[in-house]
Amino acid sequence: MPVLLKAAAIIVLLLVLLRLKIDLGLALLADAVLTAALFRMPAADFFRTSGRTLVDGETLTLLGILVLVLYLGYFLQADNSFRRMVDALKAIVRDPRLILAVPSAFIGLLPMTAGAMMGAPIVEEAAAPYGLSPAWMTFLNYWFRHIWEYCWPLYTNLILVALILKVPIGRVCLYQFPFTLLAIGAGLAALFRKVPRGPRLAKRRATPADYVRVIGSIWPIALTIGLVFGLRMAMLPALAVACLASQVLSRMPLRTRLDVIRRSVTPRIVLLTGAVMIFKRILETSGALDSMVKAVPPGGIGTYALLFAAPFIVGFLTGVNQAYVAIAFPLLAPIIGRGRPDMILLMFAYVSGFVGILLSPAHLCLAFTAEYFKADLKDVYRILWRPVAVVFAGAVGVLIVGKVL
C-alpha cells in the first residue's frame, strides 16, 4: 500500500472512532496498533516500545505537569480566585467579551505542555453570564492560548526552526508576527460574532490596585511564571513549588483541599497521557513519519505540496509542536535554505505544520480542554475550522504573492 494511503487510513480511523464517541485515549491506542501493522512493526517491538514509553521520563514528567496544572485549576476554582480575577478584570477591560480571551492569551506566554488547562477554569468563570456551550468555551480557551506560537521566541518549535535553518530566531519571529495578529483577529471575530456586545463594564479608570488584584487572585500561576522565567526553573518543579505553597498558605478546610487533590488525578487523564505518548512513539519508531514526509517528491508544484504536506501530516498525527519541526524541517532545509533561508517558504511550512497541530485530536491542549469542559470534539471543530482556515489562507496568500506571481 502506498505510504500516503497508509497515512490516510491512520487519519480516517482516528476520525471515525472519534465520530463514534470512542474515548480519545482508546482511539489513539487503536491508531497506534494500526500504524504498527501498516508499517510492519513486529508485535514484540510494539509492546516493548509501548511499555518503555509508559515509564519513560518524558511521559512521567508530562503526566506530572498535567496533574499539577489540573490541581492548580481546581484549587483556584475552589478558592473563588477565578471569580475575583474576573471581577478585577471588569475594572480594566472596557468590553466584557475580552475577558473570555485575555486570560488564556496571557497564560499562552508561558510555554508548557497542555498549558491551556491553566486558563480553562478562568474561561469557565468568565463565560457563566453568557451561557456558552462547552464547545465554545473549549474553542475560546484553546484558540487564544495558541496565538503567540507564531512569534514568541520562548517556544521550542521556533527555537528548533532557528537552529535547523541556521537563522536568527529574532528574524523568524519578526516575519511570523503578522500571523499572531491574524490569529488574534480571527479569534476575536468568532468571539464577537457569537457573543453580542453588552454595556461597558468599567465606570471608572483602572488603577494599579486593579492589576495587583488580577495577579494576586492567581498568585500560584504568577509564582510558576516567575520561577520559570526568573529563576530558569524547569516546569515540573516550578509547578510543584506553587502547588505546595498553595497547600501551606491556604485557609480552605482540609476536606476541600483533599478533594481538590483527588479530582486532579483521574484514570482518564492517565490513559489519555499514556495513549498520546505511545501513539507518538510508535509513529517515530515504526518509520511511519519518515516515510510520510518523504512520500511527496520535491520539484515544481510538488515543492509547495511537500512544504505543506510534510509538516502538516506530522503535526496532525502527533499533535506535538516540536515533532513537526524536528522531523519535517531537516527534510525541507534543502528547499528552504540554510543560513539565508527563503523566509516566505519557511513561513509557509511553519504555518502549515501549526495548522496541523491546531486541528490534531492528539494535541494535548485540545484533548484536555475538551475533556475539562465535557465538549464533543465534533462540535469544537465546527467552530475551530474557520479561524484555522483564515490563518492558513493568509499563509497561502503570502506564498502566492511572494513566490508564484
N, C-alpha and C positions, 0 to 999 in steps of 0.2 A: 504494500500500500504506500503511495507517495506520502512524503513527510507532511505536506500541507493538509492532506486528508486526515492523517492521524491527529494533527493539531485541531482540525475542525471537529473530529469525533470527541476529543477530550473536552473541548469547549461546549459542544452540544450536550454531552452527558451532564455536565455541571449545570447547565441552564435548565435541562429537563427535570433533573432532581430538585432543583430549587422551585421550579414551577409546580412540582408535585408536593411542595411544602416539606420535603425531607430536611431534617436538621442539617445546617451547613457543615458542621463537623463531620457527620456521616457522609455527606455528599462529597466532601473533599477527600475523605479516605477512599471512597469508591473510585474517584477520579485518579487517585494515586495508583490504585490497583490496575485500572485500565491503562494508564501511562506505562507502567512496568510491563504489562502484557504486550502492548503495541510496539514497544522498543526493545522487546526480547530481553528483559532483565530477569535473570534467574530468580526463582522464588526464594532461594536461600539468601541471595543478596538483598532482596526486597525486605525480608523480615529482619535481617541483620542491620540494614541501614535504618529501618523504622525504629528498631529497638534502641540503637545508638542515638538516634535523633531525640527520642523522648528523654534521655538522661544527659543530653549534650548541654554544656554550659550556656550556649546561646538560647536554647529552649527554656531552661530553668530560669535564666535571667529575664527572658521575656515574660514568662508566667509570673515571676515575682513583681515585675513592673506593673503588669496588668492588675494583679490583686491589690497592690498598694494604691494604684490610681483609683480603682473602684472603692477602696476603703476611704480615701480622701473625699471622694464624691459623696458617699453615703454619710460620712461623718459631718461634713459641712452642711449637708441637707438636713440631718437630724438636729444640728445646732442652729438651724434657721439662718445660717450665714449667707446662703444664696439670696434669701429674701431681703436681707439687709443690703447686700450688694446691689440688687435690682433697685431697691428704694434709693440708694445713694446715686446710682446712675441716672435716675429720673431728674436729679438736680443738675446733671451735667449735660445729658443728651436732650436736644430740643425735639427731635422726632422720636416718639416712644418705640417705633418699629426698629430703630437701630440697636436697641438693647438686645434684640434677637440675634444680632450679628457681631457686635463689638466684643463681648467676652470670648467667643470662640476665636475671633481673629487675634485677640491679644494672646491667648494661650498658644495659638499657632506659631508665635515667635519662638516657642520653646520646642526644639526638635526632639521628638521622642516617639517611640512606637506606641500606636494606639492612643496618641495624645488627645484625640477628640473626646475620649471618655472624661477628661477633666472638665470640658465645657458642657457636657450633656445635662447635668443637673441644673446648671445655670439657665440654659435654654429652656428647660422644662419649667422652671420657675417663671421666667420672663414670658413664656407662651401661654401661661394659665388664663390671662384675661381674654385671649383671642380664640380659645377653643380649637387650636390647631391639631390636626391629626398626627398620629405617631410618625407617618411618612414625612410630613412637612417638618416636624421637629428634627427628625433624623437628617433630612436634607440641609436645613439651616445650620445645624451644628457641624455637620460633615464638610459642607462646602466652604464655609468661612474659616474653618481650621486649616484649609489647604491653599489659601490664596497666596501665601508667601513662598511656596516651594519653587516658584519660577526664578526667584531672585535673592532670597535670604541666604547669605553666604555660610551660615552655620549648618545648613542641611548637607548630609553626607553625599547625596546624589550630585549636588553641584560641585562639591569638593572633588569627587571622583572624575567628573567631566573635565575639570581643570587639570587634574593630574594625567589623565589618559591622553588628552589632546594637547598637553603642554601649553596651556593658555592661562593668563592671569584670571583668577576667579572673579576679580572685580569687573573685568571685561564681559565675562559670561553674564554676570548679574545685571550689568547695565543694559545689555542687548535684550535681556528677557524681562526686564522690569515692566515694559508695556503689557505683558501678559498677566502680571499681577493686577494692573489697573483694569484690564479687560475682565478678569475673573471677578474682581470686586463689582464692576458694573453689571455683569451678567447675574451675579448673585443678588444684588440689590434690586435689579429689575424683576426677578422672580419673587422676591420678598414683597416689594411694593405692589406688585400685581395681585398677590394673594391677600395681603393684609391692608385694608383701607386705612388711609391717613386719619388719625384722630387729632384731638386738640393738642397743642404744645404743652408739654408737661411742666417745664420749668417756669415758675413765676418770678424767679429771682436769678441773679447772676451767680454762677457756681463759684464756690470759694475753695481755697486749698484744703479745708477740712473735709469737703465732699470727696476729694480724691483720696485723702487719707482713709476715709470710711470705706471706699471701694477696696483699697489694698488690705485694710485691716479686716474686712469681712472674709477675705480668702487668704489670710496670712500663711496657712500651710503651703498653698500653691506659690505664694510670693517667696516663702522661705526656700522652697525647692528650686525656683528660678535663680534666687540669689546664690545658693550653693553650687548650682551647675555653672552659671556664668561667672560668678565672682570668685569662687574657690576652685573652679575646674573639677568639681567632684563628679564622679560617674552618676548616671541617672538613678540606678537602683539604691545605692547608699544614700543619695540625697533624699529620695522619697522615704526611705526607712527612717532617716532622722526627722523628717517632717511628720511622719505618722506617729513616731514615738513621742515627739513633742506635743502632738495633739492629744495623746492619751494622758500625758503628765499634767498638762495645763487645762484640760477640760473640766468643766463643772457639771457635765451631764451625769445622770445616775449611772452607776456601774452596769446595771442591766441594759441600759440603752447602748452604752459603749460596746458591750459584749455582743449585742445584736448587730451592731454595725460591722464588727469583725466577722461574725457568722455570715452575713449577707455578702461579704466581699469574696468569699471562696465558695464556688458552686461547681458541681460536676460538669455543667455545660461549658463554663469558662475553661476548665482543664481540658475537656475534649476538643473544643474549638482551637485552642492554642496548640495542642499536640498535632491535630489534623493539619493545620496550616503549615506547620514546620515539616511534617512528614511529606506532604504534597510538594512543598518547595524543594526538599532534599531529593526526592525521587525524580523530579524534573531535572535536577542537576546531575545526579549520579547515573541515571539511565542513558544519558546522552541526548535526551529529548530536546533540551533547549538549544544545544549546539547545532543539532540537525535542523531545527526550525529556522534559526536565524540565518543559516546558510542555504536555505531552500530557494530563495529568490536571488538569482544571479544579478550582479550589477551590470550596468550598461544601458544607455538610452533611458526609456521610461522605467526600466527595471531598477535603475538607480534610485529614483524617487520612491518606487514601490518598496525597495529594500529599506530606505531611510524611514519609511512609515512602519512597515510590517515587522522588522526585527525588534525594535524597542516596544512596539505596541503589543505584540504577541507575548513577549517575556513579561511585560508589565501586567497585562490582563491575567495571565495564568498564575503568576506568583503573587501579585499584589504588593510586591516589595520594591521600594524605590531604588535601593542600591543594586538590586538584581538586574533591572533592565539597563542600567548604566554599565555595570561591571561586565555583563555578558554581551550586550549588543554594541556598545561603543568601540571596544577594541576591533570588532569586525568592521565597523563603519569608519574607523580612523583613516584608512587609505582614501576614502571618498571625501570625507570632511576636511582632512588635512591635519597635520600636527605643527605646533609652533605658531603658525599663522593660519589657523583653520578658517574655512568659509563659515562665517557666523550665521548666515541665513540657513545653511544646511544643518549646522549644529542646532540652531533654534528649532527647526522643523523636526529633527529627530528627537530632541528632548521633549517637546510638547507632545509628539506622537506617543512616546512612552508614558508620559504622565497622564495622558488621556486614558491609556490602558489601565494605569493604576487607579484612576478615579472611578472607572467602570467595573473594576475587578471585584467579584464577590469574595475573593480571598483576601482583599485588603482589610487589615485588622480594624482600622478606624471605621470603615463602613460596616463590617460584620458586627463589631461590638456595640456601635452606636445603635444599629437596628435592633440588636438584642436588648439593649437598655430600654429603648422606647417601645419594645414589642411591636416593631413595624415589619410589615411584609416587604421584602426587597423588591418585589414586583411593583409595588406602589411607589417605592422610593425612586426606582428607575424611571417611572413615568414623569417625575419631576426633574430628575437629575440630567437626563439626556439633553435637554435644551441648553442649559448653561455650558455643558461639556461641548456641545456642537458649536456654540458661539466661540469658545476658546480655540477649538480646532479649526474652525473656519478662518479665524484670524491668522493662524499659522499657515494655512493653505494660501490665504490671500497674500501674505508676505512672500511666500515661496514663488507664487506666480508672478508677482510684480518684480521681485528681485532676480529671479533666475530664468523664467520662461519668456516673459515679454521682452 
